[in-house]
Amino acid sequence: MEIKAKIGIRIKELREIKNLSQKDLSYSSDLDRSYIASVENGKRNISIVNIEKIAKALDVTLKDFFNNGKFDNNSASS
């Protein structure tokens, strides 16, 4: 699985755990809703700055964001 897809899946997973809509997340992260949607769908490259904004909006640290089996070295393909 591509890293863009892994990050998108993780954002969606955390967003749903917090019971937030894409609109809610876009408002709290100061990013456009369509940008959030395209990142969640693995269609956009996302900067670490925007990952940090999203993590803060989801009330998780970057460590917790990436502390997930999806990001293990053995499972990374790109």
Secondary structure as UniProt FT lines:
FT   HELIX           3..17
FT   TURN            18..19
FT   HELIX           22..29
FT   HELIX           33..40
FT   TURN            41..42
FT   HELIX           48..57
FT   TURN            58..59
FT   HELIX           62..66
FT   HELIX           69..71
FT   HELIX           73..75
//
